[in-house]
Amino acid sequence: MIGRDILKELEDIVGAENLLTSRASLLCYSYDAAGQSYIPEAVALPANPDEVSRIVRLANKFKFPIVPRGAGSGFSGGSVPLKNGVVIHLSRLNKILEIDTENLIAVVEPCVVTGIFQDAVEKLGLFYPPDPASLKFSTMGGNASTGAGGPRAVKYGVTRDYILGMEVVTPTGEIIRTGGKTVKRATGYDLTRLMIGSEGTLGIITKLIIRLIPLPEAKKTMTAIFGSAEDAARSVSDIIKSRIVPTTLELLDKNSLACVKGNLGIDLPEGTGAMLLIEIDGDPLILDKQTKRIREVCIVNNSMEFRVAANKEEADALWKARRGASPSMLKFWPGKISEDIVVPRSRIPEMIRRLDAIAERHSLTIASFGHAGDGNLHVNIKVDKKSEEEMKRAEEAIKEIFRATVELEGAISGEHGIGISKAPYLRMQLSDAEIEVMKGIKKALDPNNILNPGKIFG
Ligand SMILES: Cc1cc2nc3c(=O)[nH]c(=O)nc-3n(C[C@H](O)[C@H](O)[C@H](O)COP(=O)(O)OP(=O)(O)OC[C@H]3O[C@@H](n4cnc5c(N)ncnc54)[C@H](O)[C@@H]3O)c2cc1C
């Protein structure tokens, strides 16, 4: 419980105007996109790493929890203050500090919005590929802390592949620097990688050093429609097998497309069972050859329709279904449960078969869409949360989905993290020994369990 004396000390650190305590403000910081709500006792908006460090030292002195927060767009409850305490919202640390076109690096503060950063580097002919669908509002610090991915991960990898270094406030309040501005470095443990994906439990990121690459010369966008998700999934494997690594290889199954069609009215041929959205980039001459090869692969796998965008407007139209998948599903299935599994991409057809069987066994409607090119599927279960009986069936189905995922050598989260939502299932993925190693790291860095307690391990 945070008393008046602690609130006064917090106010002295960040200033009265940067300490939020009204009920209305606290409610705004009580949830993320996962939908669970826990109300913090205060929200602090520090202006610099020194203020972050002073808050963390105070938390250690009085033993209250701290929860770092970016945009609060996480899908696993990571930024939700499960044990109350103080939310540190890093919104005032929102500057792009440097874009170095000679060394192809940039330095940013954690609350720079990912899409704004991408636009800034692209104006200079450079490229920061990680593109979570939330890029218009999620932050670089949040992306690093969850290890965010996106459609371009097939070719370019995820956030972790672009972070060279960080400035971090440790859970005991020291300000440390990990990694640096060089692309290689062999000086002890790789603390940068340790922080990535640690979901705000091992440190508060106050600066990021980012690796950039040259902006590709051109890109081509296409869609292929299939009668079944299995045909589409087989095309994914065959495209990669034919030595083409697309920038993007996204799949939408029949139920996802039904929601998109109902919401956005997109045109789909009779008998559509799945759609692939494919994007390739690079040298324009090579792109034509690759487009031809991709079309052949899709036709061999029974594609009913294949479209190639002639310009940016047409490309945007082809993206419409994929971009609209999540919001459309939310509109028609407001209580849906979303999972974020990943399997080796050659196992996607098998995973789709298993998902169909699980849906049938439990009389549930399941829709899958997402980054099939890297094996990452967003599996959505339609449920009426008021029906206890249906929720029970859904819970059984989730366990079976995770069991199948692990059997196929996949992971129960590809990009959203464990947070609160997946903590009960962590043991399906990791052994006791593996969990103990992780808990040991947490204990070594955070002896008072101040930073984001209750997350990942439950
Ligand atoms: C419509 C929609 C689409 C999405 N699409 C994708 C997608 O394609 N790919 C994907 O990976 N995710 C996606 N997400 C999920 C979410 O956007 C990502 O997890 C994102 O990385 C979270 O960023 P954030 O700034 O909102 O972080 P938050 O939600 O605020 O925090 C996420 C976690 O990071 C921690 N954290 C935040 N900032 C810091 C910091 N500076 N230091 C230490 N810890 C910190 C928090 O404590 C929390 O554990 C989507 C979400 C929505 C709503």
The ligand as an SDF file (V2000), in Angstrom:
LIG
                    3D

 53 58  0  0  0  0  0  0  0  0999 V2000
   -4.2180   -4.2930  -33.0540 C   0  0  0  0  0  0  0  0  0  0  0  0
   -2.9500   -4.8850  -32.4690 C   0  0  0  0  0  0  0  0  0  0  0  0
   -2.0720   -5.5200  -33.3250 C   0  0  0  0  0  0  0  0  0  0  0  0
   -0.8940   -6.1040  -32.8170 C   0  0  0  0  0  0  0  0  0  0  0  0
   -0.0280   -6.6900  -33.6940 N   0  0  0  0  0  0  0  0  0  0  0  0
    1.1150   -7.2250  -33.2400 C   0  0  0  0  0  0  0  0  0  0  0  0
    2.0510   -7.8310  -34.1450 C   0  0  0  0  0  0  0  0  0  0  0  0
    1.8530   -7.8940  -35.3520 O   0  0  0  0  0  0  0  0  0  0  0  0
    3.1880   -8.3310  -33.6140 N   0  0  0  0  0  0  0  0  0  0  0  0
    3.4540   -8.2750  -32.2700 C   0  0  0  0  0  0  0  0  0  0  0  0
    4.5300   -8.7270  -31.8490 O   0  0  0  0  0  0  0  0  0  0  0  0
    2.5910   -7.7140  -31.3980 N   0  0  0  0  0  0  0  0  0  0  0  0
    1.4320   -7.1880  -31.8450 C   0  0  0  0  0  0  0  0  0  0  0  0
    0.5580   -6.6120  -30.9600 N   0  0  0  0  0  0  0  0  0  0  0  0
    0.8430   -6.6200  -29.5190 C   0  0  0  0  0  0  0  0  0  0  0  0
    1.6110   -5.3650  -29.0090 C   0  0  0  0  0  0  0  0  0  0  0  0
    1.3730   -4.2560  -29.8440 O   0  0  0  0  0  0  0  0  0  0  0  0
    3.0960   -5.6540  -28.8930 C   0  0  0  0  0  0  0  0  0  0  0  0
    3.3170   -6.6170  -27.8810 O   0  0  0  0  0  0  0  0  0  0  0  0
    3.9480   -4.4080  -28.5750 C   0  0  0  0  0  0  0  0  0  0  0  0
    5.3170   -4.7530  -28.6350 O   0  0  0  0  0  0  0  0  0  0  0  0
    3.6480   -3.7780  -27.2230 C   0  0  0  0  0  0  0  0  0  0  0  0
    4.2100   -2.4770  -27.2190 O   0  0  0  0  0  0  0  0  0  0  0  0
    3.6800   -1.3680  -26.1890 P   0  0  0  0  0  0  0  0  0  0  0  0
    4.4820   -0.1500  -26.3950 O   0  0  0  0  0  0  0  0  0  0  0  0
    2.2110   -1.2230  -26.3310 O   0  0  0  0  0  0  0  0  0  0  0  0
    4.0710   -2.0620  -24.8190 O   0  0  0  0  0  0  0  0  0  0  0  0
    3.1550   -2.3100  -23.5290 P   0  0  0  0  0  0  0  0  0  0  0  0
    1.9500   -3.0800  -23.8950 O   0  0  0  0  0  0  0  0  0  0  0  0
    2.9920   -1.0400  -22.7930 O   0  0  0  0  0  0  0  0  0  0  0  0
    4.1500   -3.2500  -22.6900 O   0  0  0  0  0  0  0  0  0  0  0  0
    4.4440   -4.5360  -23.1280 C   0  0  0  0  0  0  0  0  0  0  0  0
    5.4560   -5.1590  -22.1410 C   0  0  0  0  0  0  0  0  0  0  0  0
    6.6820   -4.4580  -22.2180 O   0  0  0  0  0  0  0  0  0  0  0  0
    7.0120   -3.8720  -20.9550 C   0  0  0  0  0  0  0  0  0  0  0  0
    7.6000   -2.5600  -21.2680 N   0  0  0  0  0  0  0  0  0  0  0  0
    7.0760   -1.5590  -22.0010 C   0  0  0  0  0  0  0  0  0  0  0  0
    7.9610   -0.5660  -22.1220 N   0  0  0  0  0  0  0  0  0  0  0  0
    9.0740   -0.9360  -21.4510 C   0  0  0  0  0  0  0  0  0  0  0  0
   10.3510   -0.3420  -21.2030 C   0  0  0  0  0  0  0  0  0  0  0  0
   10.6700    0.8520  -21.6860 N   0  0  0  0  0  0  0  0  0  0  0  0
   11.2410   -1.0210  -20.4420 N   0  0  0  0  0  0  0  0  0  0  0  0
   10.9610   -2.2480  -19.9480 C   0  0  0  0  0  0  0  0  0  0  0  0
    9.7600   -2.8520  -20.1430 N   0  0  0  0  0  0  0  0  0  0  0  0
    8.8460   -2.2010  -20.8890 C   0  0  0  0  0  0  0  0  0  0  0  0
    5.7220   -3.8280  -20.1620 C   0  0  0  0  0  0  0  0  0  0  0  0
    5.9530   -3.9110  -18.7790 O   0  0  0  0  0  0  0  0  0  0  0  0
    5.0170   -5.0720  -20.6930 C   0  0  0  0  0  0  0  0  0  0  0  0
    5.4570   -6.2250  -20.0270 O   0  0  0  0  0  0  0  0  0  0  0  0
   -0.6190   -6.0330  -31.4300 C   0  0  0  0  0  0  0  0  0  0  0  0
   -1.5090   -5.3780  -30.5800 C   0  0  0  0  0  0  0  0  0  0  0  0
   -2.6610   -4.8260  -31.0800 C   0  0  0  0  0  0  0  0  0  0  0  0
   -3.5950   -4.1250  -30.1360 C   0  0  0  0  0  0  0  0  0  0  0  0
  1  2  1  0
  2  3  1  0
  2 52  2  0
  3  4  2  0
  4  5  1  0
  4 50  1  0
  5  6  2  0
  6  7  1  0
  6 13  1  0
  7  8  2  0
  7  9  1  0
  9 10  1  0
 10 11  2  0
 10 12  1  0
 12 13  2  0
 13 14  1  0
 14 15  1  0
 14 50  1  0
 15 16  1  0
 16 17  1  0
 16 18  1  0
 18 19  1  0
 18 20  1  0
 20 21  1  0
 20 22  1  0
 22 23  1  0
 23 24  1  0
 24 25  2  0
 24 26  1  0
 24 27  1  0
 27 28  1  0
 28 29  2  0
 28 30  1  0
 28 31  1  0
 31 32  1  0
 32 33  1  0
 33 34  1  0
 33 48  1  0
 34 35  1  0
 35 36  1  0
 35 46  1  0
 36 37  1  0
 36 45  1  0
 37 38  2  0
 38 39  1  0
 39 40  1  0
 39 45  2  0
 40 41  1  0
 40 42  2  0
 42 43  1  0
 43 44  2  0
 44 45  1  0
 46 47  1  0
 46 48  1  0
 48 49  1  0
 50 51  2  0
 51 52  1  0
 52 53  1  0
M  END
$$$$
